[in-house]
Amino acid sequence: MTTAPSADRFPDCPASWYLFCRTRDLRHGPFSREILGRRLVAFLTSGGEVVVLDARCAHLGADLGAGCVVGDLIQCPFHNWRYDKEGRCVRIPDTTDVPEYARVRSYPAVERHGFVFFFNSNPALFPLPFFPGLDPSDFRPAEPFDAVLECPWWMVGANVFDVQHFRAAHDRRLLSAPVVDSPAPQARSISADFSVLGDSIRDRLVRRLGGEHVKMSFTDWCGNILFATPTFRRTTSYGMLISEPLGRGRVLVHGLVFVRRSTGLLGRLLFDPLHARVRRYFIKEFMRLDARLAIKGLRYDPLRLIAGDDELIRYFDWLASVPGPADPYT
């Protein structure tokens, strides 16, 4: 049996993409917040390009998020130093002598589905992923939901590789051996067939609307981005979780549920919002129990994993081998 790695093999935060804010937060100027132990700022250039930088001005450390956008530059509110999208200070009032230290770190950033994502090292090690084989422009998101879990960040993605957990917590009986693959160096996927058991109203609705069997497919990127695709006989759902470590023992999880866009205008205005709310309900309820259990404090102890946890152990071993940033902010 493969030995599970020790906890010190996992970095404080993986090298990956993170959800920073909504695009609408940038409508009236820059937006800054604390994330991954630093204060970052996002803004839109005059051409609509999204930019993410360290938020502390190189001069005296003022928060650039309290400043303003001037064309393609962000201006510090304290002394009007201006920075370009690469983080270089390009203008200081009353002088043409810009010192070499006058720059802040920049991060790869992408706007998608009304949200701003950034990669915590530069350059990004891979493009912002989506559901395998699908075009993001064909989908729209439902209203996101969040949860703070009292567990290490690496336990969130591990949950879907613990296939016996689906029977214990979700009344899903495993029907076939899981198929595990690595579609990219930073990604690991698993899929398996389950029967839908349980007598809850939600489970009965699932059987009536979707069918008695489901193929659960998951793709994990770096342990902090998880794509879930449960496929029933009559329908398929699409859920995305993005984890944001809050330290070694806490993690903020953002949930996004997607539905395919209708081809007609009427469908996009009326059917799609209703469809999104329904899908969001089912996926959120499915994840609610896991969230309640994790809120109470899951712990990671490699010495307590047993032979029956073999797939889970292989996941941890893979995740520990995925390169993390030596310095996530360089």
N, C-alpha and C positions, 0 to 999 in steps of 0.2 A: 504494500500500500504506500502511495506517495505521502510524504510527511508534509503537513500543513506548515506554511512559513510562519515565523514569529511576527508579532505586530510591528516590530521596528523595521520590517521590510517594506512597509507601506508608507509613502510620504504623507506629509500633513495635508496635501491636496494634490491630486493627479494632474499631469499636464494634459489639459483638455479644454473644451468649450464650456462656458458658463452663461447662465441667463443673468443679464445685468439689470434691465429695466424694460418698460414698454416704450415703443416709439413715441407715443403721445406725450410721454414725460419730457420730450425734447422740443415740443412745439414752441415753447416760449423762452428757450434758452438752454444752457447746459444743465446737466443733472449729475450730482455726485452722491456716492454712498460708500460705506465700508463693506468690503467683500474680500474674503481670503486673507484677512489680516492687513489690508491696506485700504486707503481711500482712493477710489478711482472716479473719473469724470467722463461723461459721454456728451457729445454734441453733434449737431448736424451742420455740415458746411453749406454754403450758398447753393451748391449743386445737389444737395440732399444726401451726400455721403456721410455715413455714420463714422465717428471717430471716438476711440476710447484711449485715455491717457491717465497717468498718475495725476491725482488731483492736487497735489501739493506743489505750489510754485517753487521753482528752484532758487528764488530770491530769499524770501523769509517764511516760506511754507504756507502762505495763504491758500484757502480752498478755491480752486479755479471754478468749482461749481457755483460759487457765489458771484462769478463774473458774468461776462456776456460774450456773445459771438459777433465777431466783426468780419463779415465776408466768409473766408475759409479759415479764419484764425479764432482762437479763444483768448480772451483778454482777462488778465488777473484783476480783481477788484481793488487790490491794495496799492499798486504802483503802475498799473496799466501795461505790464509786460505782456507781449503777445506771442503765442505759440502756434506753430503750424501742426498739421495732422501727423507729422513724424515726431512731434514733441520738441522740436527745436524752437528756441526763442529767436524770433526774427525781428523784433522791434522793442526797443527800450526808449521811452520818452527822453528827449534832451541829450541823447548820445547815440553815436553810431558804433561805439565800442561794446559789442555783445560778448561777454566772457564765455569761455569754453564750457564752463559748468552749467550755463544757462540752457538746460534742456530737461525734459521729463521723459519717462519711459512711455512708449506707445505700444499698443496691443492690436493684433488682428481683430477686426470687428465685422459683423454681418448683421443686417436687418432682415428678419424673416417673420412673416405672419403677424406683424405688429409688435415684435419683440426685438431687443438688441442683445446679441450674444457676443462674447469676446473670448479669445484664447489667452491663457495666462502665461504664455511665453511667445517670443517673437524670433523667427517666424512660426506660424501654426504648423503643427506636425501632420495635420490632415484637415480636409475641408469639413465644415459643419455638416454632420451626417443627417440622414432622414431615414424613413422606413425603407428597407432594402428593395431596390428596383422600382421605387415610386417617385413621382415628380412632386415636389412641394407645392408647385403652383396649382395642382389639381385638388388641393385640400384647404379647408379653413378650420381654425381652432375654436373650441368652446372656451368659455370663461375659465381661466386657470384656477387651480386650488393648491394650497400650500399646507405643509405640516412640518413641525420641528420634532425630530426623533432623537431620543437619548441613546444613541449607539454610534459606533465608528462609521465613517462614510463608506468603507469597503463592505459593510454588512448589507447595504441597500441592494446592490446588484446581485450579491451572493444569494439573496432570497429566492430568485427564480431558478437557480441551479440546485436548490434543495427540493427535489421533486416530491419527496415524501411529505413535505410540508403542505402541499396542495391538498392531500387527503386529510391531514390532521386539522387544518385551519379553514379550508374552503370546500370541503365535501366534494372533492374531485378525485375519481379513482383512475390511476394510471393504467392505460390499456396497452401501451407499447413501450419498448425501450427508448429512452431519449436519444435524439440525434444531435451531436455536438460538433461545432465547426468553428473555425477562426477565419471569417471572411476578409479580415485585414489584420495587420500586426497589432493594432490597438483595439480590436473587436473580438468578441466571443459570442457565439449564438447557440441556442438550444431550442429544440422543438419536440413535442410529445403529444400523443393523443390521450384524452381523458373523457370519462363519462361524467355527466353532471348529476350529482346526487344532492341530497339535502331537501328539506321540507319548508324552507323559508319562502316568503312571498317572492323575494328576488329570484331564488333558484327556480321556483315554479314559473315565473315570468320568462326566465332565460330559456327553459325547456320549451315553453309554448311559442316564444318568438323566434328562437334560434335553432332549437333542436336539442337532443339529448346528449350529443357528443360534441367535443370541441377540440381543435388542434391549437395548443398554446405555443406560440413562437415568440422568442425574445432575442434581441440583439443588444449586447452590453458594450459600450465604448468607454474604456479606461476606468470602469467602475463608477462613473458619475453620470452617464447618460444611458438610459434604458428605453428601448423601443419594445412595446408589447403589442402583439397582433393575435388576439384570439379569433379563430375562424370557425364559425358554426356552419351547419348545412345551409342555412338561409342568409347568413349575414357575416360580416367581418368588422371588428372594431379596431381602433388605432389609438394607443395611449403612449405618451412619452413622459418619462420622469427625468428631471435634471437635478442632481444633488449638489449642494453647496456646503462644504465642510465649515462648521463653526468652531472647530477645535478637534482634539483627538477623540472626543466622546459624544459630540453632538453634530447633527447635520440638518440643514434646511432642505426639504424636498419640494420642488415645484412640479405640479402635475398638469400636463396639457393633453387634451383629448381632441382628435381631429376627425372630420368627416369629409367625404368627397364633395366637391362643389357641384351643384346642379348645373346643367348646360343652359337652362333658360333663366331669364331675369326673374320671373315669378317664383321659381323654385329657390333661387338664391335669396330672395327677399323673405319668403314665407316658410318654405320647407326646411332649408338648411339650418336656420337658427333653432327650430324645434328639434330637428334631428340631432344637432350638436348637444342640446340640453339633455335629451334622452340618453345619448351615448355617455355623456359626462356622468350622469347619475349611476349607470351600471358599473362603469370602471371605477368611479370614486368609491362606491359601496364595496366593490370587490377588494379594494386596497385599504378600506377603512380598518378592517380587523388587523391587518399587518401593522398599520400605523399605530393602533392602540397597543399592540404587543411591544412594538419597538419603542414607543414613548416611555414605557415602563423600564426600559434599559436592557437591551440585548448586549451581551458581552462576547468578546472573541477570545477563546482560549484554545490554541491549536492542540494542546495535550488532551482535551476532552472530546475531540472528534473521533468517531469510531469508523469501522469498516463500512457501515451502511451509509456513511457520509462521503463515499468515494468521489462522487461527482462534484460535491461541494468542495472537497479538498483540492481537486484538480483545478477548480475555478480559482481558489485562493492562490494556488501555485502559479497559475497563468498570470493573475493580476499582479502578483509580486514581481514578475519578470517583465512587465510592460514598463518601458523607460519612463521615469518621472523626471520632472525638471530639476537639474542640479541647483539652479536658481530660477524659480518660476517668474522672476521679474527682470530677466535680462534679455 
